[in-house]
């Protein structure tokens, strides 16, 4: 998918036009927001295009040199540019790939303990801490929306909002079943057990993205139960919301305020309904998406964390890293995420004939 010189000029002209509009001071409200969003999306493409255009221009100028002495001096520069140009053109092709419209959004992270009982709940807590630490490295903000704590301190379920720049783009390939192989703290015989936790990463919509009518909601309030402090079981602060058309049920009981719990539950409900809408809209593209990294299906086993061998294996791209502690601490997770993004980009370029 070689980008023509004419296309490079079009990209540069469009970027200059957006710069001028934003600098004019005449844009307000929705127009300013739309132009700012377009500018942010086009900026990496424009930078990559400018680099390619510059290299091609230098090659053309150097090739036209007639002076034998200058020509000899230019040979080294010609070789350098010719060697670097394919990478620059590849970077431009990647930058021009169609973007997921949700990539720039914050995300809702849901982790549930699966097979393995208490050990699965402890592993769910390990995963949540891993994502918390990775988010802190990225400068993102994590807010727990709801949590169902197990008796020994793990999470039966935890839901959190992660806000920041490009959250969904980075985390969207984390959805699926994460498997752990280790000796549980609850195991006295020292045998290795296999447990699992399910991760779902959902782009968080704006209220206008999902139309939820009051008549479609059944809202129940009740007294919270389980770990949570002295206020538990003293007031009807817990909220359960059922979306009647889809049967989607969301509960929240973490806060003391019924109003805040309702707001958080609605936040989760919007994210789940938005993801269902996205799945339905992308259904026609299912075949094309098979070439990409996984399906995002939360039933798909995507990764194994093996404690005895100190390794983490991502089964979708057959990548194994013997750096389990560093990955669970957050910093090493970035290498896995970057590898998944690169594999997805390569698959999409291949589908386009790049």
C-alpha positions in Angstrom: 0.0 0.0 0.0 2.5 2.6 -1.2 1.4 6.1 -0.6 1.6 8.4 -3.6 3.2 11.8 -3.6 -0.1 13.3 -4.4 -1.6 11.7 -1.3 1.2 13.1 0.8 0.4 16.6 -0.4 -3.3 16.0 0.5 -2.4 15.0 4.0 -0.1 18.0 4.5 -2.8 20.4 3.1 -5.5 19.0 5.4 -3.2 19.2 8.4 -2.3 22.8 7.6 -6.0 23.7 7.2 -6.8 22.2 10.6 -3.9 24.1 12.2 -5.1 27.4 10.7 -8.7 26.8 11.9 -7.6 26.1 15.4 -5.2 29.1 15.5 -7.9 31.4 14.1 -9.7 31.7 17.4 -13.1 31.6 15.6 -14.1 28.1 16.6 -16.3 27.5 19.6 -18.1 24.7 21.4 -18.8 21.6 19.3 -16.9 23.0 16.3 -13.7 23.5 18.4 -14.0 20.0 19.9 -14.5 18.4 16.5 -11.6 20.2 15.0 -9.4 19.4 18.0 -10.3 15.7 17.7 -9.6 15.7 14.0 -6.2 17.5 14.6 -5.2 14.9 17.2 -6.1 12.0 15.0 -4.3 13.5 11.9 -1.2 14.7 13.6 0.7 11.3 13.7 -0.3 10.7 10.1 0.9 14.2 9.1 4.3 13.8 10.9 4.9 10.4 9.2 3.8 11.7 5.8 6.1 14.7 6.2 9.1 12.4 7.0 8.4 10.3 3.9 7.9 13.4 1.7 11.2 14.8 3.0 13.1 11.6 2.3 11.7 11.2 -1.2 12.5 14.9 -1.9 16.1 14.4 -0.8 16.5 11.3 -2.9 15.2 13.1 -6.0 17.6 16.1 -5.4 20.6 13.8 -4.8 19.9 11.8 -7.9 19.9 14.9 -10.1 23.4 16.0 -9.1 25.7 16.3 -12.2 28.9 17.3 -10.6 31.1 14.1 -10.3 32.7 15.2 -7.0 29.4 16.1 -5.4 27.9 12.9 -6.7 30.6 10.9 -5.0 29.9 12.7 -1.7 26.2 12.1 -2.1 26.5 8.3 -2.5 26.7 7.7 1.2 23.7 9.9 1.9 21.8 8.2 -0.9 22.5 4.8 0.7 21.4 6.0 4.1 18.1 7.4 2.9 17.3 4.4 0.7 17.9 2.1 3.7 15.7 4.3 6.0 12.8 5.0 3.6 11.1 1.6 3.7 10.7 1.9 7.5 9.4 5.4 7.2 6.8 4.3 4.6 5.8 1.4 6.8 5.3 3.7 9.7 3.1 5.9 7.5 1.0 2.9 6.4 0.5 2.0 10.1 -0.5 5.6 11.0 -3.0 5.6 8.1 -4.7 2.4 9.2 -8.4 2.9 10.0 -8.8 3.7 13.6 -11.2 2.2 16.0 -13.4 5.1 16.9 -13.3 4.0 20.6 -9.5 4.0 20.8 -9.2 7.4 22.4 -11.9 6.7 25.0 -11.5 5.9 28.7 -12.4 2.3 29.5 -14.4 0.2 32.0 -12.2 -2.7 33.3 -14.1 -5.7 34.7 -12.3 -8.6 36.4 -14.0 -11.7 37.7 -12.6 -14.7 39.5 -13.4 -17.8 37.5 -12.5 -21.5 37.9 -10.6 -22.0 41.2 -12.6 -20.6 44.0 -10.6 -18.5 46.5 -7.4 -18.9 44.5 -9.2 -17.4 41.4 -10.4 -14.5 43.5 -6.8 -13.9 44.7 -5.5 -14.0 41.1 -8.2 -11.5 40.1 -6.8 -9.2 42.7 -3.3 -9.7 41.3 -4.5 -8.8 37.9 -6.3 -5.7 39.1 -3.1 -4.5 40.9 -1.1 -5.2 37.7 -3.5 -3.0 35.6 -3.5 -0.3 38.4 0.3 -0.1 38.3 0.4 -0.1 34.5 -2.2 2.7 34.5 -0.1 4.7 37.0 2.9 4.4 34.6 0.8 5.7 31.8 -0.5 8.7 33.8 -4.1 7.3 33.8 -6.6 7.6 36.7 -8.2 4.5 38.1 -11.5 4.7 40.1 -13.1 1.5 41.5 -16.8 1.5 40.6 -17.7 -1.7 42.4 -16.0 -4.5 44.2 -17.1 -7.8 45.6 -14.3 -8.9 48.0 -13.8 -12.6 48.8 -13.4 -13.9 52.4 -9.6 -14.2 52.1 -9.1 -10.8 50.5 -9.3 -11.4 46.7 -11.9 -10.2 44.3 -14.9 -12.2 43.2 -15.5 -9.3 40.9 -14.1 -5.8 40.6 -15.1 -3.1 38.1 -13.1 0.1 37.6 -13.1 3.1 35.4 -9.7 4.0 33.8 -9.5 7.5 32.4 -6.7 9.0 30.4 -5.2 9.4 26.9 -5.7 6.3 24.6 -6.8 3.9 27.4 -9.0 1.7 25.3 -6.4 1.5 22.4 -3.8 0.1 24.9 -6.0 -2.2 26.9 -8.6 -3.6 24.4 -6.6 -6.7 23.7 -6.7 -7.7 27.4 -10.2 -9.0 27.2 -10.4 -12.8 27.7 -9.6 -15.6 30.1 -6.3 -15.2 32.1 -5.0 -18.5 33.5 -2.6 -18.9 36.5 -0.6 -21.9 37.4 0.9 -21.8 41.0 0.7 -23.2 44.5 -2.3 -21.5 46.1 -1.8 -20.0 49.6 -4.8 -22.1 50.6 -3.0 -25.4 49.5 -1.1 -27.1 52.3 0.2 -29.9 50.1 2.3 -27.7 47.9 0.6 -28.9 44.7 0.4 -26.6 41.6 -3.2 -25.6 40.8 -4.6 -24.0 37.7 -7.1 -21.2 38.2 -8.6 -18.5 36.0 -10.0 -15.0 36.0 -12.0 -13.3 33.3 -11.0 -9.8 32.1 -13.3 -7.5 30.0 -12.3 -4.1 28.8 -15.1 -1.9 27.5 -14.9 1.5 25.9 -16.8 4.0 28.0 -19.4 5.9 26.0 -20.7 9.4 26.4 -24.4 9.6 27.5 -25.4 10.5 24.0 -23.9 7.3 22.6 -26.4 5.1 24.3 -30.1 5.9 24.6 -31.5 4.5 27.8 -35.1 5.3 28.7 -36.4 5.2 32.2 -39.3 2.9 31.2 -36.7 0.3 30.2 -35.1 0.2 33.7 -36.0 -1.7 36.8 -34.2 -0.3 39.8 -34.1 -2.2 43.1 -32.5 -0.9 46.3 -31.4 -3.1 49.2 -29.0 -3.3 52.1 -25.4 -3.9 51.2 -23.8 -7.1 52.4 -20.2 -8.4 52.8 -17.0 -6.6 53.5 -17.2 -2.9 53.5 -17.2 -1.4 57.0 -19.6 -0.5 59.7 -22.2 1.1 57.4 -23.0 -2.2 55.7 -26.5 -3.5 56.4 -27.6 -0.3 58.1 -29.1 1.5 55.1 -30.7 0.6 51.7 -27.8 2.0 49.8 -27.1 -0.9 47.4 -28.6 -0.6 43.9 -29.5 -3.2 41.3 -30.4 -2.0 37.8 -32.0 -4.3 35.3 -32.2 -3.1 31.6 -35.4 -4.8 30.6 -35.0 -5.0 26.8 -31.6 -6.8 27.1 -31.8 -8.4 30.5 -28.5 -6.8 31.5 -28.1 -6.5 35.3 -25.7 -4.2 37.1 -25.3 -3.9 40.8 -23.3 -1.5 42.9 -23.1 -1.4 46.7 -19.7 0.1 47.5 -20.7 3.6 48.4 -22.7 4.7 51.4 -24.8 6.9 49.1 -27.7 5.3 47.2 -27.5 8.1 44.7 -23.7 7.6 44.0 -24.2 3.8 43.7 -27.0 4.4 41.2 -24.7 6.7 39.1 -21.9 4.2 39.1 -24.3 1.4 38.2 -25.6 3.5 35.3 -22.0 4.1 34.2 -21.4 0.4 34.0 -24.7 -0.3 32.3 -24.0 2.3 29.5 -20.6 0.7 28.9 -22.1 -2.8 28.5 -24.8 -1.6 26.2 -22.4 0.4 24.1 -20.2 -2.6 23.7 -23.2 -4.7 22.7 -24.0 -2.1 20.0 -20.4 -2.1 18.8 -20.4 -5.9 18.5 -23.7 -5.8 16.5 -22.3 -3.1 14.2 -19.1 -5.0 13.6 -20.8 -8.3 13.0 -20.6 -7.9 9.2 -16.9 -7.5 9.5 -16.4 -10.7 11.6 -14.4 -12.5 8.9 -12.0 -9.5 8.5 -11.5 -9.3 12.2 -10.4 -13.0 12.5 -7.1 -11.8 11.0 -6.5 -9.6 14.0 -5.3 -10.4 17.5 -8.1 -12.4 19.1 -11.8 -11.7 19.1 -12.1 -9.9 22.4 -14.4 -12.6 23.4 -14.3 -12.9 27.2 -14.5 -16.7 26.9 -11.3 -17.0 24.9 -8.2 -18.1 26.9 -5.6 -15.6 26.0 -2.7 -15.8 28.5 -1.1 -18.1 31.1 0.9 -16.9 34.1 3.1 -19.8 35.2 4.7 -19.1 38.6 7.0 -22.2 39.0 8.7 -21.3 35.7 8.4 -17.5 36.1 6.9 -17.1 32.7 3.9 -15.4 31.0 2.7 -16.8 27.7 0.3 -14.9 25.4 -1.3 -17.7 23.3 -2.6 -15.5 20.6 0.8 -14.4 19.3 2.8 -17.3 20.8 4.9 -14.9 22.9 6.5 -16.1 26.1 8.4 -13.8 28.5 10.3 -15.1 31.5 9.6 -12.0 33.5 6.5 -12.8 35.4 7.2 -10.7 38.6 8.0 -7.6 36.4 4.8 -8.1 34.4 2.6 -8.5 37.5 4.2 -5.4 38.9 3.1 -3.4 35.9 6.2 -2.3 34.0 6.6 -5.6 32.1 3.0 -5.5 30.9 3.8 -2.8 28.4 6.0 -5.1 26.4 3.1 -7.6 26.0 0.7 -4.9 25.1 3.0 -3.3 22.5 3.6 -6.8 20.9 -0.1 -7.3 20.6 -0.7 -3.9 19.0 2.2 -4.5 16.6 0.7 -8.0 15.6 -2.7 -6.4 15.1 -1.2 -3.7 12.9 0.7 -6.3 10.8 -2.4 -8.4 10.3 -4.4 -5.4 9.2 -1.7 -4.3 6.8 -1.5 -7.8 5.4 -5.3 -7.8 4.8 -4.9 -4.6 2.9 -2.1 -6.1 0.8 0.7 -4.1 2.4 
